[in-house]
Amino acid sequence: MADQLKSIFGNYTENMSVVAVALEKAKVQPLYTRFLDWATPTVGLDFSTVIGKERLASMASVVDIDANHPLRSRSAAYKVEGEVPSIKVKRGLTQKQYRNYKMLQSIKTMSDAEKAKAITKYILDDMKYVSDAVKFRINYMFLQMLSTGGLEITADNNPDGIVTGLVPVGFLADNIITSALPLSDVNSKIITYIKEVVELAKANGDEISSIMVSRVLWNRIKVNKEFLDEMKGYFNPGSNARAVFTMANMNMYMVDNDLPPFEIVDAISRTEEDGKQKLLKPFSDTTLVFIPAGKLGIIHNAFAIEEMEPNDNVEYTTVERILIAKWHERSPWGEFTSGEVIALPGLEAVESIYHLRVGAA
């Protein structure tokens, strides 16, 4: 790696902490922020501490915490690597953008305040990019764990990083019910199965607050014969009336019948390989996820090495627990912003989460 020098933005990088506060208050946040809190960071993070059990220990031997940040193009995504693992991303300022920045400084008709605002936007854009990229990865992990019962890092969802097998996160076998028939079968009874899962949860002392489904799965549920029969009986539109049943209608029925409401999970993630992006969906299209009220777990995390041993020429700040760094390199020329966190979601409430697996269409 080239020597790290002070950022070309000079004193403007001192505003990074202010920008970080703004990013933390963003109106749109990934879904994991509703269900997971950040744990107190530790100096080291062992996989046996995740979820309080030794379910993830097998991952420690297949990753490398000492790898460099992956350099991303201006339209890139994220990478997972590292012992625990470490989630890292780096974004470079192009020479064209640097020339625009220098030209901006020389415009005499702009006030200093206007220049400061425009220059700060350069910093904000890259900080937002790298912090969002790290958040997307955490969100991907969380939704994959929640809907499949395991963490799996593959060549598809992590093309330039490590690959693991499926690592179970501790779902109880008794909390997983599999339908005997596909939803499209005329004899498939989705409402009956939902009631069965809710009764199972109550028998275990668990109160289900909602049922999370992908949009693909929701579109299959709403044309299921038992579902349609239940809706027609509930709303009684008449034999000649054309009934249109929406999510709002369905949830009205669910609540009135002492059943948890549905929540659609629309989550799309992107990976990059050789400059080309690929869209991925972390949430299963074949599983209804029954979750309890409140938080579902914590994000286990450890201090990045640069938090303990910072470089004097690098400007740092944090967004949540994500370490944001900004610096300059002379040979080859580059201005960089990076994001890093050593973290892994832990589903502490895993024994109170239930799956209804309905299979493919």
N, C-alpha and C positions, 0 to 999 in steps of 0.2 A: 504494500500500500504506500502511496506517496505521502510525504509529510503533510500533516494537517496544519493549515495556517488560519489566521483570523478571517472571518467571512468578509467578502467584498462589500457587504452592506454596512459594515462598520458599526456605528453607534445605534443604527436602527434595529440591530438584533437584540438590543436591550429591551425592546418591546415584546420579545417572545413570550414572556410570562403573562403579559396582558392579553396577548392573542390566545394563549392557552386557556385562560379563564373563559374567554368567549367561546372557544371550541367545546368546553365542558358544558356550557349552557345552551348548546345547539338544540333547537326544537325537535329535530328528527334524530333519534338515537336508535342504535341496533336493538333488536328484541331482547338480547341477553341482559341489557341494563335494567329491565323490569324484574328479572328473576334471580340475578346473581349480584352479590356484593363483592367488592375487592377485599381479600383477606389482608391482614397485616403482612408486609413483605418480610422475607427471611433472607439470611445471607446465602443459604443454599436451599435447594428444593429437591427433595427426594420423591420419586414416584410413589413410594409406599405411603406417603402422607396424603396423597390425593384421594379424596372421598373417605379418608380415615382408614383405608384398607390397602392391601397390597395387590390390587387388581391390575395396576398399570406398570408394575415393575419391569415387565418384559421390554418396554420401550427404551429403557435407558441404554441398552447396548447397541441401538441402531441409529443413533444420532450424534451430532458433533456440535458442541456449543462454541467452539473456537472458529467457526467459519465466518467469513466476511459477510457484510450486508450484501444482498443481491442488488445490483444496480437496475433500476427500472426505467423504461421509456416513459414519456409523458402521459401515456394512456394505460399504465400497467396496474398490477394488483398487488399480491403479497406472496410471502414465502414463509414456510415454517421450517425451522431447523433448530438444532441445539439439543443439549442434554435433557432439557426438562419439559418441553422444548423452548427454544428461544424463537420468537417471532420477529423477523427483521425485514425492513424494506428501506431502500435508498432511492432518492430522486435527484437528478441533476438538472441544473439550470443550463439551458442551451446558450451558445454564443450569441445567437440572434437576440434572445431575451436580455442578455447582458448588454448588448449594444443599445437596445431600447432603454434599458435602465440608465446607461451613461448619457444618452440623448435627453432623457427626462431630467437629469440633474442640470443640464445646460440651458433649459428653457427659461428665459428671463421673465416671461409673462406669467409664470406660475409662482404663486406665493410659496414660502417655505412650508406652510401647513399643507398646501395641496400636494407638494412634492412628497412630504412625509407620508401622507395618506396613500398616494399611489405606490410608493416604495414599500410601505408596510403590506400592501396587498400582495406583492411578490412573495413576501415572507409568509403571509397568511395562507396563500394558496398551497404552497409546498408543505407547510405544517399540517394543514387540513388533509392534504393528500396522504401523507405518511401515517397520520394518526387514524384516519378512516380505514386505510389499508390494514392496519393492525387490528382495528375493531372488527372489520369484516371477517378476518380469520378467526377471532375469538367467537364471533357470532356463528360462523360456519361450524366450528367444533361443538358449540353448545347445542345447536339445532340438530346436528348429526347424532350426538350422544342421546339427546332427548327423544328422538323419533326412531332411532334404530337400535338403541341399547348399547352402542359401542362407538369407539373412535377408530377411524380408519383413514390413514394418510396414504394416498395413492399417487401414481404417476399422473392421473387425471386432475386431481384437486391440488397437487403440489408438484408440478412438472419439473421444477429445477431444485427440488429439495429431497428430503428423506422419504422413504416408503416403508410403511409398517403393515402388519397384518391387522385383522380386526381385533381390537382390544376391548373386551367387555367392560362396562362401567358398573356392573353390579345389580342389574334388574333382577327381581325375584321371578323365578320361573312361574310361580303360581299367580303372578300379577299379569301374565301375558295370556290372552285368550285369542284363539285363531278361529275364524269363521269356517264352517265346513263347505260353504258354497261361495262363489264370487258374487259380488253385488249385482251383477247383470242377470243372474239366475232368478227366474220368477219365484222360486221358493226361498230365496235369500232373505233373512229377516234382520235388517240392520238395527231397527229399534229394539227388538227383543235382545239382541246382543248387547246393545248399549245399557239396557236395564240390568242385564246380567253383570256387567262390569261394575256398575254403580252399586249394586247390592253386594258384590264381592268386596268393594272398597269399604262400605259401611260395616260389613262383618269384621273387617280388619281394623276398624276404628278410624278410617280415613274419610275425610270429607272432600269430594271432588268439586272444584270450583269452575272448571271449564274443560271443554274437549277441543284440542287443537288438531286441525286438519289442513292439509295443503289444498289449494284451489282445485287442483286436478281431482283430488279425492272427493271434495265437496260436490263437484259437478257429477260425480258418479253416485254419490249418496242421494242427491235430490231427484234422481230418476229411478231409484230403487222402488220396487212395487210396494213393499210394506210401508216404506216412507210415504209414498203417494197416498196409500189407503188411509194411513194415520192422519195425514194433513186434510184429506177430504172429509174424514169423519169429524175432525176438530173444527174446521172452518165451515163445513156444511154448505158448499157453494151451490148445491142443487145438481140434478142429473144433467141438465143442459148447459150449465155454466162452465165457462173456461177458467180454471183456477191456475194462477201463477204463484208458486210458492218460493219465497225469497229467504235469505238468511234471517232477516228480521222476523218473518212469519214463523220460521222453524224454531227460532229461539223463544218466541212467545209460547209456542206449544211446549217446548222443553221445560221452561220455567213453570208453566201451569201444571205440568205433570211431574214436578219435583225432580227434574233432571237437569244436569249442568248444561249451560249454553255452549254453542259452538263458537270457535274463534278460527278464522282463516289465517294461515301463515303464508304470506307471500314473501319469500326470501330468495333472492338471486345473488350469487357470488360470481366473481370473474377470476380466472387465472390467465397467466400469459406465458407463452412459449414461443421463442423465436420471433417476438414482436407481435404475435397473433393472440387475440383474446378468445377465451372459451367461457361460455355461460354454464354455471352449475347450480343445482338445487340441493341444498343440504338437508331439507326436510323430506321425509319419506312420503311417497304418494300412495302407500299401501297400508298405512297404520294410523289409527285414531289414537291420540295421546291424551290420557285423562290425568290432569294435574291438580294437586291440592292448592289451597289458597296460600298466599304469601310467597316468600322467597324459596327458590328451589336449591340453592347452594351458594358456593363462594368461588371466586377465582383465585386459586393458589398462585402465588407469585414470589419471585426472588429478586434481589437487587441485581441489575446489570452491572458488569464489571466497571463501566465508566461512571456509574453512580458512586462507586467506592473509590475509583482512581480516575477522576476526570482529567481531561487534557486541557491545559491552560489556554490553548488556542481555539478551543471549541466552545461555542455558546450552547447552553443546555436549558431545557425546561421540561416539565412533565404535563401530560394530559391524562387525567385519571392516573394510571400507573405506567403509562407509556412514556419512555424517555425519548424526547425529541432533541436532536443535535444538529448544529449547523456549522459548516466550516468551508474552507477554500483549499484547493490543491493547485500547485503551479505547473507540475509536469507529470502527466499531461494536465492541461488546464481544466479546472472543473470547480463548480460551486455546488455543494451538496447539502441536502437535508435528509436526515434519517430518522426512522422510528424503530424502537426496540422494546420488547417486554419479554421477560422469562415467565411464562404463565401457562396455566391449564385449568379449564373449568372443572369444578367438582360438583356433582349432583348429590348434595348431602341428603336431599329428600327422596333419593332414588327408590327407597322401599315403600314410598307412598304414591308412586307414579305407576300408572297402569297402561297397558297396550291392548288395543283390539286390532288384530291384523286381519285384513280382509283380502289380501292377495291382489294380483294384477287384474286388469279388466278382462 
